[in-house]
Amino acid sequence: MKKKIIHWIKEEARRAGARGIVLGLSGGLDSAVAAALAKAAVGKDKVLALILPCHSQKQDFADAKLAAEKIGIKTRVIDLSTAYDALSGILPKGNSLARANLRPRLRMSVLYYFANNYNYLVCGTGNKSEIMVGYFTKHGDGATDILPIGDLLKKEVRALAVELGIPRKIIDKAPTAGLWPDQTDEGEMGITYPELDDILERLENKRRQVLPREKVAKVKQMIKRSEHKRQGPKICYI
């Protein structure tokens, strides 16, 4: 698995004529794994990890620095809090979802700024579990050039992290988008990753579900409602 992904990243960069890889390092498991794979594919001097706090938790910043030091890649810190406040200040008052999604969309704008400036590919950090149920921001963290771990369930990403030597602290950390204090992915989705992975795996392989019907129905509904996130813009063909 590891060798295949590393080879794939290398080939995608070659085909695109890209000089390297840029990605956002959040302090979480997925971005650490993606960063380690990118380094193995193109070399440490051709990977730039951007740490982009935006009214973020201090621990996430510390974990992002820890991951970068362990992996051995270059980082650049750009605090987007002021930019977020300025943009929020000229926009009409929005609901919590609109305000929260503004952050990953700001971050992706910065990632593509650096990608354009250096002729790098933007490496996404989404995993299969999240992509399948739409747990990502459209045109935010979902807007990338490559998704090296996009076909791996969360449990597979965690296993790969162990193989790659990602710090145990990050592997065991509760997954969070850092949208607000004490926010967790599982709490927001209303289902644990082990449950989600099990349901998705059984759906994909057409095997009998063993978890409660309401949880299976919930996941199916999440998949259905987020279908638009996994497709490009729809065109009205004449």
N, C-alpha and C positions, 0 to 999 in steps of 0.2 A: 504494500500500500504506500509506504513512505517513498520508496524509490520511484514508483509510478507517478506520484504527485510531483515530486521534484523534477523529474524528466519533463512532465507536462508543462510546468511553469517555465522551464528553460526554453521549451519549444514555442510556447506562446509569446514569450519575449522576443525570440528570434524572428518569428513570423511577422510580428508587429514592427520590427526594426527598432525596438525600444532599448534604451541604454541601461535600464534598471527598473526597480520596483519601488513604489511608494505605498505606504499603508498607514492607517491610523492605529496607534497602540493605546488601548483603553485601560489596560491593567487586568483584563479578563483572560480567560482561557483561550478563546477562539483566536483573538488577535495575536496572542503569544505563539500559538501553534502556526498560524499563517506566516508570521515573521520568521520563525525558525526554518520553515520550509522554503521561504523566499531566499533566505541567506544561503541555504544549501544549494539552491538552484542557480543563483547568479553571483554569489559571493558577497561578503560583508560590505565591500566598498561600493556596491551597486544597489544597496537597500537603504532606504531612508524611512525611518519610523517617525511619524509625527504624533506628538502628544498634544492633544487639543482640548484642554480643560475649558468648560463653559459652566461656571458655577458648580463645578464638580466636587465630589468628595475627595478630601486630601489623601485618603487611603488608596483610591484608584490611581492617583498621580504617583504615589510611592510604589505601587505594584507595577505600574507601567515602566518606571525607571528600573525596578528590579528585574523585570523580564528582559529589557533591552541590554542590561549589563550581563545577564546570564547568557543571552543569545550571542551577544557581541556585535551589535549593530549600531549605526549612527542614529542619533535622535535629534529632533528639534522641537522645542516647546513653544507653542503659540497659544496664549490665553485668549479665548474668544468671548469671555464674559462681557467685556466692554462693547464689542461689536454686537453681541446678542441684545444687550440693553438698549443700544442705540437704535437697532432695527425694531425692537419691540416698542420703543418709544414713538416711532412714527407710524406704527400700524394700529388699526382699531383694536380694541380689546378682544382677545380671542379666548376660546375655551382651553381647558388644560391639555387636550390632545394637540391642538394647533400650536400651543406654546412649546410643548415638549418636542414635537417633531421639527421645530425650527432649528433645534440644536444639531441633530445629525445632518440636516440639509446645509447648515453653515459649514460643518466639518467637511462634508463632501466637496463643497466649493473650494475649500482650501487645499484639499488633496489634489483636485484637478488643476489648481493653479500651479502646484509644484510639479505635477505630472507634465503639464504643458511646458513649463520652464526648463525641465531637465530631459524631456522626451522619455519619461518613465511610464510604466503601466500602473494603474491604480489596482491594488490587490484588495479584494473584498474579504471579509472575515466571517461571512454568514455560513452556518452549517445547515445540513439537510433538514433537521428537525424544525428549525426556525423558518426556513424558506417554505417548507410544505404547508405550514399553518399561517404564513404571512406575518410572522413576528419580526418585522423589520420595517423601516420607514421607506416608503416609496420615494425615489429620487433623493434619498438620504443615504443610509448605510447600504441600501439595496442598489445604488447606482455605482457600479464598478466595472472594470475591464475584465477581470478574471476572478473566479471564485474557487480557489484550490481545495477548500474543504466543503464545498457546496453539496457534495454527494456523500458526506459522512454524517451519520447520526451523532447526537451529542456524546453518547457513550463511546463511539469510535474516536471522536476528537480527543476525549479524555485519555483513552488508551494510547493514542498517538503522542499525546503530550508527555506521558511517562517515558515513552521510547526516545523522545527528543530531548529529555532532560529538563523540561520546564519545571521551575521551582514548585515544590509540593504545595506551598502556600497558595499559589495561583490555581493549581489544579483543584484544590479542595474548596476554593472560594465560592460562595453562593453566586451564581450567575446574575448579573444585574446590568441594566442599560444606564444606570446612574442618573435616572431622570429626576429623582427626588430622594431625600434621605430615607434609608431603609427599604428602598424599592428593590424588588427582586423579580427576575423573569418569571419564575414559577408562580409567585404570588399574583403577578399581573395576568398571566395566562390562565391561572386557576387550575393548573395541572402540573405534576412534577415531570422532570425530564425522563426519568425511567419509565413512567407511565406513558408519556408521549411517544418515546422511542418504541415501546412495545406495541402500541396501537398502530403507529405508522408502518412498522415492520410487518405486522400481520396484514394490514390493508394491502401493502405492496405485494406481498407473497400469497395473497388470497388464503390466509390461514384463519382458523376460528379465533375470534376474540375471547379473552379470558377476563378482562377487566369489566367493571360495571357498565351496563348499557348506556347510562347517561354520560359517562366519560367518553365512550366511543362516539356517541352522537355529537358530543361537544367538539371533538377533534374533526369529525366529518364536516360539521358546520363551519369550523374555522378554515378548513381547506377550501370549501365552496365560496365563502365570503371573500377570501383573499386571492382568488384566481386572477383577478385583474392585476395584482402585484407581480405575478410571474409571467405576464405577457407584455409585449411592447404596446405602444399607443395604437388604438384601433383606427383603421383608415376606412373612410366611406368610399368604396370603389365605385366608379361610375361606368 
